[in-house]
Amino acid sequence: MRALISLASLLVVLAIIGVLVKKQLATTQAPVPALQAPGTAAPTGSVGAQSQQIQQQVQQQVQQQMEGLMQKPRSLSDDESK
């Protein structure tokens, strides 16, 4: 009788572990959404085309930042004004 209870409890534990492993594997295989800025479309095509598109976006951002910095007036400190 004791052997049957031990065997039954062992099967219950194995079933619980099996369910937990199945859930864990299901979460690790879920697709991860791509990170992208709001309002931009996901790049399509080959890896080379995607790389080129990302490079162009970065170049545009850098150009916009530089233009913004160039538009700011430069303040003179007290030492430079004398």
N, C-alpha and C positions, 0 to 999 in steps of 0.2 A: 504493500500500500504506500509506504514511504517512497519507494522508487517511482511509482506512478505520479505522485504529487511533485516530486523533483523533476521528472521528465516534463510534466505539464507546465511547471513554472519556467523551465528552461526554454520551452517552445514559445511561451508568452514573451519572455525577455527577448528572444531572437526576433519575434514578430515586431516588437516595439522598435528594436534597433534597425530592422529592415525598413520600417516606415520612416524613421528619422533620417536614415541614409538616403532614401528616395527623395525626401523633401529637400535635403541639403544639395543633392545633385541637381535637382530641378532649379534651384535658385542660382547655382553657379553657371548653368547653361542658358539662363535667360539673356536675351539680347540687351546690350547696353546702348542707350540712345547716344548719338553723337553730340558732342558739345559744339554749339555754334552760337554766334551772336544773334540776337533777335532781329528778325527782318531779313536775314540772309538765307538764301536757298542752299541746300546741301549740294556739294560739288558732285558732278556726275562725270562718267567717262573713266578713262584709265588712271592709273596712279600718277603717271607723268602729267596728265592734264589737271588732275586735282592739285598736284604740287605746284604747278604753274599758276593756277587760279589762287591758291593760298598766298603764293609769293606776290602776286599782283595786289591782293588785298592788303598785305602788310606794307608794301611800297606806298600804296595810296594813303594808309593811315599815317605812315611816317611823314609823307609829304604834307598832309593836312596839319600835322602837329608842328612841323617846321614853319609852315606858312602862318600858323597861329602865333608862334613865338616871334616871328619876324614882325608881326603887326603890333606887338606890345611896345609902348614907348619905353625907352631906356632912361632910368632915373640917374641923375648925377649926384654923387655923394659930395659932402662938404669939401673934401680934399681936392677933388677934381675941378670944382667950380672956381677955385682961387688961382 
